[in-house]
Amino acid sequence: MTLPNCFQCIHYYITHDPQRPYGCRALGFKSRTNPARVVFLSSGLHCQLFSAKQRPEEPSDKSRTA
């Protein structure tokens, strides 16, 4: 069982609620554990709304100045 990594999802966020520190904006809930795990345990399916974050491209060495 390999669940999506919520840390790499655009919908994942950290809440200010100490009782439920992890949240999913796409599904609209906060939880004590990884949101993908909650989805899997409640539905038996992997998260269908996982969307990977786009990493910014690193500038090439030619664009750097000394």
N, C-alpha and C positions, 0 to 999 in steps of 0.2 A: 504494500500500500504506500504509494508516494503521493502525498498531498501537494497541492501548489504551495509555493513559499509566499506567504502573505507579505513578507518584507519586500518582495519584488513586485508587488501589485500596486497599480495606481489608485485603487480604491481603499487601500489599507491606511489606517491612521492610528496614532496614539491619543487616547482621550485624557481628560483631566480628572476622570472618575477613578479613584483608587480601587473601588470594588469591581470595576469593569474597564481595565486599562487598554484594551484592544478593540478597534472598531472597523467596520466595513461600510463605506459610504454607498456602495452599489446595492447592498441588501438592507441597509438601514438599521444595523444593530451594533451593540457593544457587548463584549464578553470578557470573561476572566482568562480564557485560553485563545489560542490561535483561531481566528474566524473560519478558516478552511476546515479545521477539525470539527468545529460546531456544525458546519454545513454537512460534512460527511456523516457525523453521528446522528443527525436529525433526519437526513434524507436518504443516506446510503449512496449518494452521488458525490463526485468531486465537484468543486466549485465551478459552475458554468460561466461565471462572470469574471474570472481571473483575466487580467490584462496587464502584461508586463510593462514596467516603467521603461521609458526611453532614456538611455544613458547619453549624456552629452559627449560629443566626439572630442578627443584630446587634440589640442593644436599640434601641428607638425613642428619639428625642430627648426625648420626654415623660417617660421614666423616669429621666432624668439629673437630678441635683441640682447646684446651683452651689456 
